[in-house]
Amino acid sequence: MSDTHGDSPIASGIAADRTDRLTKTIRDQTFPNLKPRDSATLILIDRTESMPKVLLGRRHERHHFMPGKFVFPGGSIEPTDRDMATLAPLHERHVGRLMTKVRHASAAKAAGFALAAIRETYEETGLMLGAPSARPIVTPPGPWEAFAKAAIVPDLSKIHFIARAITPPKRPRRFDSRFFAADVTSIACRAEGFVGPDKELVELVWLPITEARRLDMPGITAIALEELQDRMASGMSYDHPAPLYRMLHKRFVREVL
């Protein structure tokens, strides 16, 4: 099994530990097998204090899917996401990894993954990532129109691709998820009324990564935090690889993209 830490015994042990823990979280696999839906998630990082914090939201208890769990903002990719204007593109290293092991891969599709994470973050938290634009912004119809109204255009050069994970077969819902990260300084606008008792996320919390991992969260969310810590330790280097977690022969494996 490949890993992002190299071929040392310590690195192999870290990779094995993560895949073992993920494998242990797998529950009932007796559902009809579904094709995974492309999705994207964004981890916001606040480094204004000595201990970096990340943003998580708690899902409503009435949700059929992951009720009450703490998650990062995110959701399914929409066809129009790749049509949204951007201030600057994703770094080429991120584009290359996002296009690996993807059907009909293209730079536009890779950008669409990152843009979906930005859009979903706005829809679930009211936080709009990007930069002010003095020029009119042409947007696809739907949620992106709020960016044009606020005169905010996404800046993909500030987005880092952290990891990818595919839900195991025969689960009731399956996603091919891309985890991205961005610094809190990328927030250009904050709107109220997106979080509350009748919303998808009932609360938002900023917590140090080590504390955040103690929350009630999906196994892959905790693993993504560990992958984020690895990348932060590298100084968010573009040379730091991103892994793909997926199940093979009833066990998770971790492959370098």
C-alpha positions in Angstrom: 0.0 0.0 0.0 1.4 3.4 -0.9 1.4 6.3 1.5 2.2 10.0 1.5 4.9 9.8 4.1 7.5 7.7 2.1 8.6 4.1 2.5 10.0 4.2 6.0 8.7 1.8 8.6 7.3 4.7 10.6 5.5 6.0 7.5 4.1 2.6 6.6 2.9 2.2 10.2 1.1 5.6 10.1 -0.7 4.6 6.9 -1.6 1.2 8.2 -3.0 2.7 11.4 -5.3 5.0 9.5 -6.6 2.4 7.2 -7.1 0.0 10.0 -9.1 2.5 12.0 -11.2 3.4 8.9 -11.9 -0.3 8.2 -13.2 -0.7 11.8 -15.8 2.0 11.3 -17.5 0.2 8.4 -21.1 -0.9 9.2 -23.8 -2.8 7.4 -22.8 -3.4 3.7 -26.0 -5.1 2.6 -27.6 -2.3 0.6 -27.8 -2.2 -3.2 -24.6 -1.1 -4.7 -24.6 2.6 -5.8 -22.3 4.6 -7.9 -20.5 7.2 -5.7 -21.6 10.8 -6.1 -18.9 13.4 -6.6 -18.7 15.7 -3.5 -16.4 18.3 -2.0 -15.7 19.4 1.5 -13.8 22.4 2.9 -11.8 22.6 6.1 -11.3 26.2 7.2 -8.2 26.9 9.3 -7.8 29.8 11.8 -4.1 30.4 12.5 -4.4 33.7 14.3 -3.4 32.0 17.6 -0.5 29.8 18.5 -2.7 26.7 18.2 -4.5 26.4 14.8 -8.3 25.8 14.9 -10.6 24.3 12.4 -14.3 24.9 11.7 -16.9 22.1 12.1 -20.6 22.1 12.1 -23.0 19.8 13.9 -25.7 18.2 11.7 -29.3 18.2 12.8 -30.5 15.2 14.8 -33.4 14.8 12.4 -31.1 14.1 9.4 -31.3 10.6 8.1 -27.7 10.8 7.1 -25.1 11.2 9.9 -27.6 12.8 12.4 -25.9 14.8 15.1 -22.4 14.3 13.7 -19.8 17.0 13.5 -18.6 17.5 9.9 -16.9 20.0 7.6 -19.2 22.0 5.3 -19.6 20.2 2.0 -21.9 18.4 -0.4 -22.4 17.2 -3.9 -20.8 18.7 -7.0 -23.2 20.6 -9.3 -22.7 20.7 -13.1 -22.7 24.5 -13.0 -19.9 24.7 -10.4 -17.2 24.6 -13.1 -18.8 27.5 -14.9 -18.2 29.9 -12.0 -15.6 32.7 -12.6 -12.5 32.7 -10.5 -9.8 35.2 -9.6 -7.0 32.7 -9.9 -6.7 29.0 -10.7 -5.8 26.1 -8.5 -2.1 25.3 -8.2 -1.1 22.9 -11.0 0.0 20.3 -8.5 -3.5 20.2 -7.0 -5.0 20.1 -10.5 -2.9 17.1 -11.4 -3.8 15.1 -8.3 -7.5 16.0 -8.6 -7.5 14.6 -12.2 -5.8 11.4 -11.2 -8.1 8.3 -11.4 -11.0 10.4 -12.6 -13.1 9.7 -15.7 -13.2 12.5 -18.3 -10.6 14.4 -16.3 -9.9 18.1 -17.1 -8.6 21.2 -15.4 -12.2 22.6 -15.5 -13.5 19.5 -13.7 -10.8 19.8 -11.1 -11.6 23.5 -10.5 -15.3 22.5 -10.3 -14.5 20.2 -7.3 -12.9 23.1 -5.4 -15.6 25.6 -6.4 -18.3 23.1 -5.1 -16.5 23.1 -1.7 -16.7 26.9 -1.7 -20.3 27.0 -2.7 -21.4 24.4 -0.2 -19.5 26.3 2.6 -21.5 29.4 1.8 -24.8 27.5 1.6 -24.3 25.8 4.9 -22.5 28.5 6.9 -23.0 31.8 5.2 -19.2 32.2 4.9 -18.2 33.4 1.4 -14.6 32.7 0.3 -12.9 34.8 -2.3 -11.9 38.4 -2.9 -13.8 41.6 -3.8 -14.2 42.3 -7.5 -14.5 45.8 -9.0 -15.8 44.2 -12.2 -19.3 42.6 -12.7 -19.2 38.9 -12.1 -20.9 36.5 -14.4 -22.2 33.5 -12.5 -24.2 30.4 -13.2 -27.8 30.5 -12.0 -28.6 29.5 -8.4 -26.5 29.9 -5.3 -23.5 31.4 -7.1 -25.7 34.5 -7.8 -25.1 35.5 -4.2 -21.4 35.9 -5.0 -22.2 38.3 -7.8 -24.5 40.3 -5.6 -21.8 40.6 -2.9 -19.2 41.3 -5.6 -17.0 38.4 -4.4 -15.1 36.1 -6.8 -13.5 32.8 -5.6 -9.7 32.7 -5.5 -8.7 29.0 -6.1 -5.0 29.8 -5.6 -5.8 29.9 -1.8 -7.3 26.4 -1.8 -5.4 23.3 -0.9 -6.4 19.7 -1.9 -5.9 17.5 1.2 -7.3 14.1 0.5 -9.9 12.1 -1.3 -12.1 9.3 0.0 -14.7 6.9 -1.5 -17.5 5.4 0.5 -17.3 1.6 0.6 -19.6 -0.4 -1.6 -23.1 -1.4 -0.5 -23.7 1.5 1.8 -27.0 3.4 1.7 -25.2 6.5 0.4 -21.9 6.7 -1.4 -19.7 9.6 -2.1 -16.4 10.2 -3.9 -15.3 13.1 -1.6 -12.5 15.6 -2.1 -11.3 17.4 1.0 -10.0 20.9 0.6 -8.5 23.4 3.1 -8.3 27.2 3.1 -7.2 29.8 5.6 -9.7 31.9 7.5 -8.3 34.9 5.8 -9.9 33.7 2.6 -13.4 34.6 4.0 -14.5 37.8 2.2 -18.1 38.0 3.5 -20.1 36.6 6.4 -23.9 36.3 6.3 -26.3 35.4 9.1 -29.2 33.0 9.2 -27.5 30.0 7.6 -27.0 28.0 10.9 -29.6 27.2 13.5 -32.2 24.8 14.8 -34.1 24.5 11.5 -31.0 24.4 9.3 -28.7 21.6 8.0 -26.1 22.6 10.5 -27.4 23.6 14.0 -24.1 25.0 15.3 -20.6 25.9 14.2 -17.5 25.4 16.4 -13.9 26.5 16.1 -11.6 24.0 17.8 -7.9 23.1 17.9 -7.4 20.0 15.7 -6.5 17.8 18.6 -9.7 18.8 20.4 -11.8 18.6 17.3 -10.9 15.0 16.8 -12.6 14.1 20.1 -16.0 15.2 18.7 -18.6 12.7 17.5 -17.6 12.7 13.8 -17.4 10.2 10.9 -14.2 8.2 10.8 -13.0 9.8 7.5 -13.5 13.3 9.0 -11.1 12.4 11.8 -8.6 11.0 9.3 -8.9 14.1 7.1 -7.8 16.2 10.1 -4.7 14.0 10.5 -3.9 14.4 6.8 -4.4 18.2 7.3 -1.9 18.1 10.2 0.6 16.4 8.0 0.3 19.0 5.3 0.5 21.9 7.8 3.7 20.3 9.2 5.1 20.6 5.6 4.2 24.3 5.6 1.3 23.6 3.2 3.8 22.6 0.6 2.5 22.0 -2.9 5.0 19.1 -3.1 3.2 17.3 -0.2 1.1 14.5 -1.8 -2.6 13.9 -1.2 -3.9 10.4 -0.5 -7.0 8.5 -1.8 -8.8 6.3 0.7 -10.9 3.5 -0.8 -12.0 0.0 0.1 -10.4 -3.0 -1.7 -11.1 -6.6 -0.7 -13.2 -5.5 2.4 -10.3 -3.3 3.7 -9.5 0.4 3.3 -6.3 1.2 1.4 -4.4 4.5 1.2 -3.0 5.4 -2.2 -0.9 8.4 -3.2 -2.5 10.6 -5.9 
